[in-house]
Each structure stands twice: as C-alpha cells, then as structure tokens.
C-alpha cells in the first residue's frame, strides 16, 4: 500500500520494481555549481590594467559588446571602451576620452532601443549630461543636459526597461535621491524620493519584474552605515512613481568605523548585488562584498543571503551587468565574467558505491566514483567539486528505463582520491543543508520582541541568511499564529537558532530536495507505505527494543498560563524526569497544553526504538508513517514513524548491496 500524499510520488513501474527482489538498482548522481538552487558564479578574470580607481559603469549590449565608461582626474575626462564579443582571447581596446567631466559625481551607461546612452556630470558637479551612440558604442554624439541638480551630485545610476522606458537616478550631497523616467524619448522632471538618509555613498538600479529595483549605500541620521534596497514603482507590483521603504541588507552599528559604498545590481539567475565595505579602525581594510536572493525569490521579496567577500576583486567598487550566458563584473582596471546556469555533470555511470544517512539532525553521503572514461575530467582538477551541489536519486531499471524518486541535495565538503582493490577511485563526502546551518554564525544580535513576527516569518529570515528556502508542507496553524519573543546572540549557530525557534510549535523539519519542509506530525497520521506484507515490499531484517524515555514529565510556563504533560506509566516506574519550558509568548492554557504535549511527544514517543532493513524504497522520507508486518518481533500492520534512514549501494563487492536501514519510532 502507498499513500503518495506524503511519501515522494513514484511511478507505478518504479513501485513495482522496488518490490521485485530481482530488480536492477540504479543511482542517479549529478554535480552542479549551485547553492540552494542558485548558480554560484565562478569569476574568471579577462583583463588586468593599470587604470586608476574612480567612478565607472558597464553594460553588455544586445550585440554582445562590452561598453565600459569611467571618469578620470589626470588626464581629466570621461573615458569609454568598447570590446566586441569579449572573452578570454579578446584584446580590450583603447580608452577614448569623450571630454571633461566630474571625477567624483559618478557615471552610468545603458542600452536603450538599440542605442547606447552614457551619463555623466559636468565639472560644476550639478549639470547632468547624456551622450548617445547609434553604432553600438563605436562613436558618440555631443553631450546634452538632461537635468540640473539642486546640490552637488555624488552618485549616478541608470537602467533601461520594457517598451523603451528608462530610469535615471542621482544622489545629492544632501542625502536626497532624485529620479527621472524616460518615455516616448523624453525625460521627466526630477522627482525626490520619499525615503531619508543622512548621506548617500552610491546607488544602483535595474528593471526587475516590471518595476525599478534600487540599491543604495549610505548612512542613517544616527550614524549607522548600511546597504538598503527599495523599489520605485513602474506600475507592475507598485504604483507608478511611488517608493517602497528602505529594507536593510547589511548595516554597521553607529561609531563602528564601517561604511559601505559603490553598489552594483544585475539579474544573473536571480537578483545579485555587490558593494564595497570599508573599515577605518585598527587593521583597516577595504573589500568588495556580494550577495544574491534565495532561489525563486523576487527582488521585492527582500530575501538576501548573508553577504560575503569577493576576495579576488579586492576593494575597488564593481559594476555588474549580465546577458543570458554570462554575468560581468568590471572595475576601471579589470574585467571578470562568470557563466550563468552552468550545466550539471552527470556522474551516474561512474558510481560504484554510496552510503547515505539521514536523521532529524542532518544528512550526509559518501559517494564513490570509479575513475575512467565516464568520469568528467574537470572533477579531477585541483580540489575538484568542493562546494558543488551533489544531487542523488535512488531508483531501479524498469520497463520504462532508468527511473528514480525525487533527488536529495547535498554539498560536497570533502574530496578524497584513493585506491580500492588496486583501482583508483574518487570519494565525495557531502552534507545536506543542516551541516552548513550548523557552521554558519550570526554576525550580530537578532531580536524579535513578542507579537512582532510569527515563527514562520522568523524562520524565513534565518534561512534566507543562508540562501535557503522553506515551505509549509503540512504545518500546524501554530507556526503562523505564534509570535514569540526571541533573541539570537552574535556567533550563534543558525542550526541551533532554527531548532530553538521551531521548538515553540508542534512541528518537525526535514530538507527535501534542498528545501526545508515544516511538517505537523500527529498520532492520527495515516500510513503511507507498507513493508512485510505478502506480495509487497520485502522485509529483510527487523529489530525492536524497549527503553525508558529521557523525559517523562514536561512543564510549560507561559505568560499567565501553565500546563504540563506526563508519561504516567514511566513516571510510576522511575519518578519524574522533568523538563521545564519557559515561553512568554504562550498566553492561554490551551496553547501551553499543546506545547507541553508536543514537547513530551518529541522527547519520548518520537525517539527511535526499532529498525528494519529493506530493499531500497526510492520514495521514503523522514517522518513518514509506515505499516510494518514482522511476526518475529510481534508486528502485524504496526504503524510506526520513520526516524532515520541509511541507504547503501555497493557494486564493487562480490555480493552487491542495495539496501535501506529504516529507524522507526512511535507515531
């Protein structure tokens, strides 16, 4: 019997194969440069020059040319460079001086309607000018004034959108940002934004999901420096001409001697930003930082992964641009590119052994590959695929071909090269997202006062810091209705923070294909699969044990509400093994009682006490309820819950192995 409502859905032919002891095993394994479903950009430097640092921008045109612009003090000028079909073998051309310019006010370049538009500010720091090229940046016309700022301009940004629309932003020394939009070949009058910063140290913009996405670096009135995002409406998800509020990407404490400047923004398998972080205290440094949104997130969702340094770029502010194939990162003296959406490497034909383990605390796998003609040569270079996503799916050869269940994602953290029985092999040691959450630390204190954010909202924010996502698979109402008071200290493990947060609701967690699922397990959950029945999935071994629970008594103290739950049978034998839980967000006796019962169940009933060994079930998941018939241990259609999995595949032995150990608990 199978109930696909919870177990991974399998085809009828795959279900039949895994019940057939003579079926041929199949393991599908791939490697990809992704994290949490997002391409990890591997930057390749194409040019290294001697140009001085200063305002700059770049665009990759529809014709495939890279247009770079920069402002330079000595000799003074607005310089432009065009490189057709840029690549590793390209000769990046000379810089042409288009005329005198401000060396501190910023520059911008976009493609609009097949023409290249370059923006700069005159030496008076207020006159904003535009030059146009009708031949893909080979030549440019004379400058024309598009606006005169009310105060000195300190940053420019521009972006093109759909239907010939465009946006020009400029930031003034007063901390005010003004916008101009272009429709029907004419620029609107400047309009001030409705946000407020004491100073602005850089702006960037792009047309994303039908509106204008904006990134700004600067300082708040209290002296805190930071990077924020906001949206200027273009009529898709936000009213035309209206600004959303600033939302923090990263910020320093007032007086921390940290500032942020020179942001970049592009779309490369999702929104990405870069910016420069400057520390002016003892051991001062300047470094370029980057981040991207979680997989599937939109810019306006504000789900940014915790930023990290781009060590190879250094501390020079970078411009970001992208086309369908590559992301481009440029500075006045350098050009880097990274392929978007790199193809997966299929290593299935080289797999000779795999050992995967999964518990509620995390999953790992050791994958053994035979070296030979089927193994991609890139895996053997340097450290190989360290940090790559490893996707493994278990299956069988069926009448329809090679079929598998849903893959599980891991990330390679160890590569070993060994000799086994005289033959060279490569071994990947990989972990799922729990390992990375356990080793990621919060950089600052995070506080949510009671009644300000639900458990679900806070969970999403914590996962976003790691570039991961969650889904409410079969969650309890409590996860969106509980608004706890919670503080996470600097240097706390994200895994500890996540588990501590979710302990406040009667739900459990599991990663499925790289996404964290929130599941409310109940004693009434139906069985989704059967083992040991005549004509069904074979049962190779079965074992059970009896042991006292570590906890048989739970007391919960809320705000004006107290409740407890007990295991009366065990307490009568050994007395109280007490755990006390204090949670001020619990304000009613009913909610406190639900929490007490959930705590007792998770610490007692759901602890594993049995194990079965079966031919691999390609769809079995952690926390599923299964029915087991094993007369040797007294089970007839016994309902049990999956508390752990170990899947073993080894064709290098004289007797090949393809089995699954399933740890079981009460329901």
C-alpha positions in Angstrom: 0.0 0.0 0.0 1.3 3.5 -0.8 -0.2 6.9 0.0 1.6 9.5 -2.1 0.1 12.3 -0.1 3.3 12.3 2.0 5.8 9.9 0.6 7.7 11.0 -2.6 5.4 10.2 -5.5 6.7 7.2 -7.6 5.5 5.8 -10.9 3.6 2.5 -10.9 6.5 0.9 -12.7 9.1 2.1 -10.1 6.8 1.0 -7.3 6.6 -2.5 -8.9 10.4 -2.6 -9.4 11.3 -1.8 -5.8 9.0 -4.7 -4.7 10.8 -7.1 -7.0 13.8 -8.7 -5.4 15.3 -9.3 -8.9 15.1 -5.6 -10.0 18.3 -3.9 -11.2 19.4 -1.0 -9.0 20.0 2.4 -10.4 21.6 5.5 -8.8 21.5 8.9 -10.5 24.1 11.4 -9.3 24.9 14.9 -10.7 27.2 17.7 -9.7 26.3 21.4 -10.3 27.7 24.8 -9.2 24.7 25.8 -7.3 23.8 26.7 -3.7 20.2 26.4 -2.6 19.1 26.2 -6.2 21.1 29.3 -7.3 24.1 29.3 -9.6 27.3 30.0 -7.8 29.3 32.4 -10.0 32.9 31.3 -10.6 34.6 34.6 -11.7 37.3 34.4 -14.4 39.5 37.5 -14.9 39.8 38.6 -18.5 41.8 41.7 -18.2 44.1 43.4 -15.7 45.0 47.0 -16.4 46.6 50.0 -14.7 43.7 52.4 -14.8 43.2 54.4 -11.6 40.2 53.8 -9.4 37.2 56.2 -9.9 33.5 56.3 -11.0 32.8 53.7 -13.6 30.0 51.6 -15.1 29.5 48.9 -17.8 26.8 47.3 -19.9 26.8 44.3 -22.1 24.8 45.2 -25.3 22.4 43.1 -27.3 25.0 42.9 -30.0 27.4 41.2 -27.5 29.7 44.2 -26.9 31.0 45.2 -23.5 30.9 49.0 -23.1 32.9 50.4 -20.1 32.9 54.0 -19.0 34.9 55.7 -16.3 35.8 59.2 -15.0 39.5 60.1 -14.5 41.2 63.1 -12.9 44.6 63.1 -14.7 44.2 63.5 -17.5 40.7 64.6 -16.9 38.0 63.1 -19.0 35.1 60.7 -19.5 36.6 57.6 -21.0 34.8 54.9 -22.9 36.0 51.5 -24.1 34.2 49.1 -26.5 35.1 45.4 -26.7 33.2 43.4 -29.3 32.4 39.8 -28.2 34.6 39.9 -25.1 36.2 36.7 -23.9 39.5 35.2 -22.7 41.2 35.9 -26.1 39.8 39.4 -26.6 42.1 42.4 -27.0 40.4 45.0 -24.9 40.6 48.2 -26.9 41.9 51.6 -26.0 40.0 54.1 -23.9 38.6 57.1 -25.8 38.2 60.5 -24.0 34.7 62.0 -24.6 35.6 65.2 -22.8 36.0 66.9 -19.4 33.8 65.5 -16.5 33.4 65.5 -12.8 35.7 62.9 -11.2 33.5 62.3 -8.1 29.9 62.5 -9.2 29.5 59.2 -10.9 28.9 57.8 -14.4 26.3 55.5 -15.9 25.7 53.6 -19.2 22.7 51.7 -20.5 21.4 50.3 -23.8 18.0 51.7 -24.8 16.3 50.9 -28.1 19.5 49.6 -29.7 21.3 52.8 -28.7 24.0 53.3 -26.1 23.4 56.1 -23.6 26.2 57.4 -21.4 25.5 59.8 -18.4 28.0 61.9 -16.5 28.1 65.2 -14.5 29.9 68.3 -15.6 32.8 69.8 -13.6 30.4 72.1 -11.8 29.0 69.0 -10.0 25.4 69.8 -10.9 24.8 69.6 -14.6 23.8 66.0 -15.6 24.5 65.1 -19.2 23.7 62.4 -21.7 25.6 61.2 -24.8 24.2 58.7 -27.3 25.7 56.2 -29.7 23.8 54.7 -32.6 26.5 52.3 -33.6 26.9 50.1 -30.5 29.4 52.4 -28.8 31.8 53.0 -31.7 31.1 56.7 -31.8 29.1 59.1 -29.5 27.3 62.4 -30.2 27.8 65.6 -28.3 26.6 65.8 -24.7 23.2 67.3 -23.9 21.9 68.5 -20.5 19.1 66.4 -19.0 18.9 67.9 -15.5 20.5 70.4 -13.2 20.8 69.1 -9.6 19.8 71.3 -6.6 23.0 70.3 -4.8 26.3 68.6 -5.7 25.8 65.2 -7.3 27.7 62.4 -5.7 26.3 59.3 -7.5 24.6 58.4 -10.7 22.7 55.2 -11.8 20.6 54.3 -14.8 18.6 51.4 -16.1 16.5 50.5 -19.2 13.2 48.8 -19.1 10.4 47.5 -21.3 8.9 49.4 -24.2 11.7 52.0 -24.4 11.4 53.1 -20.8 14.4 54.1 -18.7 15.3 55.4 -15.3 18.0 57.9 -14.3 18.8 58.3 -10.6 21.1 60.8 -9.0 22.1 61.3 -5.4 22.8 64.8 -4.0 25.2 65.7 -1.2 22.2 66.5 1.0 21.3 62.7 1.1 18.4 63.2 -1.3 17.9 60.9 -4.3 16.0 62.1 -7.3 14.6 60.1 -10.2 13.8 60.8 -13.8 11.9 58.4 -16.0 12.0 58.3 -19.8 9.0 57.5 -22.0 8.4 58.5 -25.6 12.1 59.6 -26.0 11.7 62.3 -23.3 12.9 62.5 -19.7 10.6 63.6 -17.0 11.3 66.3 -14.5 13.4 65.2 -11.4 11.3 63.9 -8.5 12.6 63.4 -5.0 12.3 60.1 -3.3 10.3 59.7 -0.1 13.0 57.8 1.9 15.6 59.5 4.0 19.3 59.1 4.6 21.8 61.5 6.1 24.3 60.7 3.3 24.3 58.6 0.2 27.6 56.8 -0.8 26.3 55.1 -4.0 23.2 54.0 -5.9 22.4 51.3 -8.4 19.3 50.3 -10.3 17.8 47.8 -12.7 14.4 47.0 -14.2 13.3 43.8 -12.4 9.9 42.1 -12.5 8.2 45.1 -14.1 9.4 47.7 -11.5 12.6 49.7 -10.8 14.8 47.9 -8.3 17.2 50.2 -6.4 20.2 49.5 -4.1 21.6 52.4 -2.1 24.6 52.7 0.3 24.8 55.4 2.9 24.3 56.4 6.5 21.3 57.0 8.7 20.8 60.1 10.9 22.2 58.1 13.9 25.5 57.4 12.1 24.8 53.8 11.2 26.1 52.9 7.8 24.4 50.3 5.6 23.2 48.9 2.3 19.4 49.0 1.6 17.1 48.0 -1.2 13.8 49.6 -2.2 11.6 49.8 -5.3 10.4 52.6 -7.4 7.0 51.7 -8.9 6.6 51.3 -12.7 3.1 50.0 -12.5 3.5 46.3 -12.2 3.5 45.5 -8.4 3.8 49.0 -7.2 2.1 52.3 -8.2 4.0 54.3 -10.8 6.3 56.9 -9.2 5.9 55.6 -5.6 8.8 54.4 -3.5 8.8 51.5 -1.1 10.6 51.9 2.2 14.3 51.1 2.7 15.0 47.5 3.7 18.3 46.6 5.2 20.7 44.2 3.5 23.6 44.9 5.9 24.3 47.6 8.4 27.0 48.6 10.9 26.5 50.0 14.4 26.9 53.7 14.9 30.5 54.5 15.6 31.8 51.2 14.2 34.0 52.9 11.7 32.5 50.8 8.9 31.0 52.4 5.8 29.5 51.0 2.6 29.7 52.4 -0.9 29.5 51.8 -4.7 26.8 49.2 -5.1 26.2 47.2 -8.3 23.0 45.3 -9.3 22.1 42.8 -12.0 20.0 39.8 -12.8 22.1 36.6 -13.1 19.9 33.5 -12.2 18.1 35.9 -9.8 18.9 39.3 -8.4 22.5 39.9 -7.3 24.2 42.9 -5.7 27.7 43.9 -4.9 29.1 46.8 -2.8 32.3 47.9 -1.0 32.8 47.6 2.7 35.3 49.9 4.3 36.7 49.6 7.8 38.7 52.5 9.1 39.8 51.3 12.5 42.9 49.4 13.6 43.7 46.8 10.9 41.7 48.8 8.4 40.6 47.1 5.2 38.5 47.6 2.0 36.7 44.7 0.4 34.1 44.1 -2.2 31.0 42.1 -0.9 28.3 40.3 -2.8 25.0 38.5 -2.2 22.0 37.1 -4.1 18.4 36.3 -3.3 17.2 32.8 -2.3 16.1 30.6 -5.2 12.8 31.8 -6.7 12.7 35.0 -4.7 11.9 38.3 -6.3 13.8 41.5 -5.7 10.9 42.9 -3.8 10.8 39.9 -1.5 14.0 41.1 0.1 15.3 37.6 0.8 19.1 38.3 0.6 21.7 35.7 1.6 24.2 37.0 4.2 26.8 38.9 2.1 30.3 37.5 1.7 33.6 39.0 0.3 34.8 38.6 -3.3 38.4 38.1 -2.4 39.6 38.1 -6.0 38.1 41.6 -6.7 39.7 43.5 -3.8 38.3 46.7 -2.5 37.5 48.5 -5.8 33.9 49.1 -6.4 32.5 47.0 -9.1 29.8 47.4 -11.8 27.5 44.4 -12.5 25.9 43.6 -15.8 24.7 40.4 -17.4 23.3 38.7 -20.5 21.7 35.3 -20.9 25.0 33.5 -20.8 27.4 35.4 -18.5 27.5 37.8 -15.6 30.1 40.5 -15.9 31.8 42.4 -13.2 34.0 45.3 -14.0 36.3 47.9 -12.3 38.2 50.7 -14.0 41.2 48.3 -14.3 39.6 44.9 -14.5 37.0 42.7 -16.2 35.7 39.4 -14.8 33.0 37.1 -16.2 31.1 34.1 -14.8 28.9 31.7 -16.7 25.3 31.6 -15.6 23.5 28.3 -15.3 26.4 26.0 -15.7 25.3 22.6 -16.8 25.2 19.7 -14.4 27.8 17.0 -14.6 26.2 13.5 -14.7 28.5 11.0 -12.8 25.9 8.2 -12.6 27.9 5.8 -14.9 30.9 6.1 -12.5 29.1 5.5 -9.2 30.3 2.2 -7.7 29.2 2.8 -4.1 27.1 5.2 -2.0 26.3 5.4 1.7 23.7 8.0 2.7 22.4 8.6 6.2 19.6 10.9 7.3 18.3 11.9 10.8 16.4 14.9 12.0 19.7 16.5 12.8 21.0 16.3 9.2 22.0 14.0 6.3 25.3 13.0 4.8 26.5 10.8 1.9 29.8 9.2 0.9 29.8 8.7 -2.9 32.5 6.6 -4.6 33.3 7.1 -8.2 35.4 4.8 -10.4 38.0 6.9 -12.3 37.8 6.2 -16.0 36.4 7.4 -19.4 32.9 8.0 -17.9 34.2 10.5 -15.3 34.3 14.1 -16.4 37.9 15.3 -16.4 37.0 18.6 -14.6 36.3 16.6 -11.4 39.9 15.6 -11.3 41.4 19.1 -11.5 42.7 20.8 -8.3 40.3 20.4 -5.4 37.6 19.2 -7.7 34.0 20.0 -7.0 34.4 21.3 -3.4 31.2 23.3 -2.6 29.3 21.9 -5.5 25.7 20.7 -5.2 25.6 16.9 -5.3 22.2 15.6 -6.2 21.4 11.9 -5.6 18.3 10.0 -6.5 17.7 6.3 -5.8 15.9 4.1 -8.3 15.7 1.0 -10.4 15.8 -0.1 -14.0 12.1 -0.6 -15.0 10.2 -1.4 -18.2 10.2 2.4 -18.8 14.0 2.7 -18.5 16.1 4.1 -15.6 13.6 5.6 -13.1 14.3 7.3 -9.8 12.5 9.1 -7.0 13.0 12.7 -6.1 16.6 13.6 -5.6 18.2 14.8 -2.4 20.6 17.6 -2.4 23.9 17.7 -0.6 27.0 19.9 -0.8 30.5 18.5 -1.3 32.7 19.4 1.6 35.4 16.7 1.1 37.1 15.1 -1.9 39.4 12.1 -1.4 41.3 10.1 -4.0 42.0 6.6 -3.0 42.9 3.2 -4.4 40.5 0.4 -3.8 41.4 -3.2 -4.8 44.1 -1.8 -7.0 41.8 0.7 -8.9 41.8 4.5 -8.4 38.6 6.0 -7.1 37.3 9.4 -6.1 35.2 9.7 -2.9 33.0 12.7 -2.3 31.9 13.4 1.3 28.8 15.6 1.2 26.4 17.0 3.7 22.9 18.5 3.5 22.0 22.0 4.5 21.9 21.2 8.2 25.7 20.9 8.3 26.1 24.3 6.7 23.5 25.9 9.0 25.4 24.4 11.9 28.6 26.1 10.8 27.1 29.4 9.8 27.1 32.0 12.6 25.1 35.1 13.1 27.2 38.3 12.8 25.2 40.4 15.1 22.4 40.1 17.7 19.0 39.5 16.2 15.9 40.3 18.3 12.2 39.9 17.7 10.0 41.3 20.5 6.9 39.3 21.3 3.9 39.8 18.9 6.1 41.3 16.1 6.8 38.3 13.9 5.5 34.7 13.6 7.6 31.6 13.9 7.2 31.2 10.1 8.4 34.8 9.4 11.4 34.4 11.6 12.3 31.0 10.2 12.2 32.5 6.7 14.6 35.3 7.7 17.0 32.9 9.3 17.0 30.6 6.3 17.4 33.5 3.9 20.7 34.4 5.7 22.0 31.0 4.4 20.4 31.4 1.0 17.8 28.7 1.7 14.1 28.4 1.4 11.3 26.7 3.4 7.8 25.5 2.6 4.7 24.9 4.8 4.3 21.3 3.6 1.8 20.1 6.3 2.4 22.6 9.1 0.4 23.3 12.1 -1.7 26.5 12.4 0.6 27.5 15.3 3.6 28.2 13.1 1.9 31.2 11.6 -0.1 32.1 14.7 2.7 32.1 17.3 4.6 35.4 17.7 7.4 34.6 20.2 9.9 36.9 21.8 13.3 35.6 20.7 16.9 36.8 20.8 19.7 35.2 18.8 23.2 36.3 20.0 26.2 37.1 17.8 28.1 34.0 16.8 25.1 31.6 17.4 24.8 28.7 15.0 21.9 29.1 12.6 21.0 25.4 13.1 20.7 25.9 16.8 18.7 29.1 16.3 16.3 27.4 13.8 15.7 24.4 16.1 15.2 26.6 19.2 12.7 28.7 17.2 10.7 25.7 15.9 10.7 24.0 19.3 8.0 26.6 20.2 5.5 24.9 17.8 4.4 21.3 17.4 6.1 20.9 14.1 9.2 19.0 12.8 11.6 19.8 10.0 13.2 18.0 7.1 15.1 19.0 4.0 13.6 17.7 0.8 15.4 18.4 -2.5 17.2 21.3 -0.7 14.0 23.0 0.6 13.2 22.9 4.3 9.7 21.4 4.9 7.7 22.2 8.0 5.5 19.3 9.0 3.0 18.8 11.7 3.2 15.1 12.7 0.1 13.8 14.5 -0.7 10.5 16.1 -3.6 10.1 13.6 -1.3 10.4 10.5 -2.1 7.6 8.1 0.4 5.0 6.9 1.9 5.9 3.5 3.6 2.6 2.7 3.7 -1.0 3.9 6.6 -3.4 4.5 6.5 -7.1 5.0 3.1 -7.8 3.6 2.7 -10.8 1.3 3.4 -9.8 -2.3 4.5 -6.4 -1.1 7.8 -4.7 -0.3 10.2 -7.3 1.2 11.4 -7.1 4.8 15.0 -8.4 5.1 15.5 -7.8 8.9 13.6 -6.4 11.8 14.6 -5.4 15.4 12.9 -3.6 18.2 13.9 -2.6 21.7 12.3 -1.1 24.8 13.9 1.7 26.8 12.9 4.4 29.2 12.5 7.8 27.8 14.9 10.5 28.8 11.9 12.8 29.6 8.6 11.7 31.1 7.4 14.9 32.5 7.1 18.4 30.9 6.0 21.6 32.5 5.4 24.7 30.4 5.3 28.2 31.8 3.8 30.9 29.6 2.6 34.4 30.4 -0.2 33.8 32.9 -0.6 30.2 31.6 0.8 26.9 33.0 0.4 23.4 31.6 2.1 20.0 31.9 2.2 16.7 30.2 3.3 13.3 31.7 4.1 9.8 30.7 2.2 8.2 33.6 3.5 4.6 33.0 7.1 5.6 33.0 6.8 8.1 35.8 5.2 5.4 38.0 8.3 3.3 37.5 11.2 5.8 37.8 9.7 9.0 39.1 9.7 12.4 37.3 12.3 13.0 34.6 11.4 16.7 34.2 12.0 19.3 31.6 10.7 22.8 32.1 9.9 25.2 29.2 9.5 29.0 29.7 7.9 30.8 26.8 6.2 34.2 27.4 4.5 34.1 24.0 2.2 31.4 25.3 -0.8 33.3 26.8 -3.6 30.7 27.1 -3.8 27.4 28.9 -4.9 25.6 25.7 -1.8 26.8 23.8 0.5 25.9 26.7 -1.0 22.4 26.9 -0.5 21.9 23.2 3.2 22.9 23.6 3.6 20.6 26.6 2.2 17.6 24.8 4.4 18.3 21.7 7.5 18.6 23.9 6.8 15.3 25.6 6.0 13.5 22.3 9.2 14.8 20.6 11.4 13.8 23.6 9.7 10.4 24.1 7.3 8.9 21.6 9.3 10.1 18.5 12.6 8.7 19.7 13.7 5.7 17.6 13.4 2.3 19.2 13.2 -0.1 16.2 14.9 -0.8 12.8 14.0 -2.6 9.7 16.2 -3.4 6.7 14.5 -3.5 3.2 15.4 -3.3 -0.5 15.7 0.5 -1.2 12.5 2.4 -1.3 13.1 5.3 -3.7 10.4 7.5 -2.2 10.8 7.0 1.6 11.2 10.2 3.6 12.0 11.1 7.2 8.9 11.5 9.4 6.6 9.3 7.1 4.3 6.9 8.9 4.7 3.3 7.6 3.0 0.0 8.3 5.2 -2.9 9.1 4.4 -6.6 9.4 7.1 -8.7 11.1 5.8 -11.6 13.1 9.3 -12.3 14.6 9.0 -9.1 16.6 5.3 -9.2 17.1 4.2 -6.7 14.5 1.1 -7.0 12.3 0.5 -3.9 10.3 2.2 -1.9 13.0 2.1 1.8 12.4 5.5 3.4 13.0 7.2 6.6 12.1 10.4 6.9 10.1 13.0 8.5 12.4 16.1 7.8 10.3 17.3 6.4 7.1 20.5 4.8 5.8 20.7 3.8 2.2 23.6 1.7 0.9 24.7 0.9 -2.6 27.8 -1.0 -3.5 28.5 -2.9 -6.7 32.2 -3.2 -6.1 31.7 -6.2 -3.7 31.4 -9.8 -4.8 27.9 -9.7 -3.4 26.4 -6.3 -4.5 24.4 -4.3 -1.9 21.3 -2.1 -2.4 19.6 -1.9 0.9 17.9 0.6 3.3 18.0 0.6 7.1 15.0 2.5 8.4 15.0 3.6 12.1 11.5 3.7 13.5 9.7 5.4 16.4 6.2 5.5 17.7 3.7 7.6 15.8 
